[in-house]
């Protein structure tokens, strides 16, 4: 009897939190295909694995979670998922995503974004654009070209190897921006902060602006194959060797 009561309480507590696995799907996407995930209230976690398919699991949460829709607009060589919440429930209910992708297949993560949540991406290959408005963005063990931004959160990026001829941009308004890159990074570097500090162990000179606040650092590493922009308005901007 006592055990039955405990189980009932645990079940009721889970229902009150509004946490359930509400979306699960596997996709066969060829290398070079696009991946788009647009979230509102919730985290997005993407990690590389040894499998051959892309696995997506989304768990709805919060009060009114049963009104949240996970809209699958995937077609052809593009996976596209969006979270849609009723207007009266915005800010109260959402979903967390957990995504596994083949780690050695290069994909175009053309936009991985959430409004109120964290983005965490690890051990993937390809072109990557990750964004959050109110959360942190953490990227590690990535090979390819990366752009990452947050409005009020921190941005942390660890690059194994940069590919291609294009620019990478890491930015935040009020958070810190930190990047770790191989010692042999081949890039043109542009770092700046309006009211925060600049830190680097690469051979780049840091200068304070003569007129107005702010610091900046610019330099060429190797042949300058990529362009790397790092900026924050009020946070510290750091570029370190791995």
TAZIUR-V829963 format. One record per run of one state. SS is the DSSP state (A for helix, B for strand, O for the rest). FROM is the first residue (numbers start at 1). TO is the last residue. If there is no record, write none. Layout:
BEGIN
((SS,FROM,TO) (SS,FROM,TO))
END
This chain:
BEGIN
((O,1,1) (A,2,17) (O,18,19) (B,20,27) (O,28,33) (B,34,41) (O,42,43) (B,44,49) (O,50,53) (B,54,62) (O,63,64) (A,65,67) (O,68,68) (B,69,72) (O,73,74) (B,75,75) (O,76,77) (B,78,84) (O,85,86) (A,87,89) (O,90,92) (B,93,102) (O,103,105) (B,106,116) (O,117,118) (B,119,122) (O,123,124) (B,125,132) (O,133,136) (B,137,150) (O,151,154) (B,155,161) (O,162,166) (B,167,172) (O,173,176) (B,177,181) (O,182,186) (B,187,193) (O,194,197) (B,198,200) (O,201,204) (B,205,208) (O,209,214) (B,215,221) (O,222,225) (B,226,232) (O,233,236) (B,237,241) (O,242,242))
END
